[in-house]
Amino acid sequence: AGYAFIALDKNTGKARCWGDSGYGGNCSGMDFTGVTDVYGSGAAFMALDKNTGYAQCWGSRYPGGACSDMDFTGITDVYNTEYAFAALNKNTGQIQCWGFESYGGDCAGMDFTGVTDVYNTDTAFMALNKNTGRAQCWGCPSDGGNCSDMDFVGVTDVYNTDAAFLALNKNTGQAQCWGHADYGGSCTDMDFIGITDVYSTSYAFMALNKNTGQASCWGDSGYGGNCSSMDFIGVTDVYSSGAAFVALSKNIGQAQCWGYSGYGGNCTNVDFTGITDVYSTEYTFMALNKNLGRAHCWGYASYGGDCTGMDFTGVTDVYSTEYAFMALN
């Protein structure tokens, strides 16, 4: 969840939760024996035993933290927006949605037979049948929850910001964007021929051709939606926080950052030599050299952007909420 962690031992069914108790940070007294999968929205968790169809939900009640009266027998996949969950049985096309109805928690009467993939913004879902090009969208209409007049035949990939979708056919370079126009939902005049990768912050997209180093950015310029003067030749990896991008060339240890400067969009003083991994919260980045146990953090200091003096020797994994990091050996 956006404000809490859960650490689960699947072998014993014991778990620890911490963070904001109202958003899933308290699971004391709960038994997770048999749990096969755990999912999180922005405000709640769901722990599911796929073998029996039994689930427990906790956290904020209305954004998905209450599912005690629901039967999840046969569920194959679970998806979430920030405020709702959708549990799908791909074999039968049956689905259950709960949470805030206007943000994806209501899918009553919809038929999901043949759905191959489900995507989400913060407040809307899209269910796509790639074999037929048929899709259904629900949730907040202005943030991607309405695609009733669109044709998705040939779509190979779907991407999202917090408030918009991009459906791309990489084979032809054709794309459709919908949702909030200012946050990535408008791309009618753009050319996507040759695009190899697409990335996003909360309110902007970046479409990159790694073979040529050419890229297009759109959406909110303050969140990374403008990269018109930048050259991405040699870029090996692109990372994003909620408000900024990092384009890294691992081979030479050089990077470019753009977007909201105070939330990670300025990395002029960061040395990326030897960096093996980059992680992010909503407002910060962490660049880690696992071989040496050294890290650089930048962005909003109070939300993970300051790790000065910390020793990351032996760290194998890094996790994050929207506002904090956890480094684990």
Disulfide bonds with the S-S distance in Angstrom:
Cys17-Cys27 2.10
Cys57-Cys67 2.02
Cys97-Cys107 2.12
Cys137-Cys147 2.08
Cys177-Cys187 2.02
Cys217-Cys227 2.05
Cys257-Cys267 2.05
Cys297-Cys307 2.16
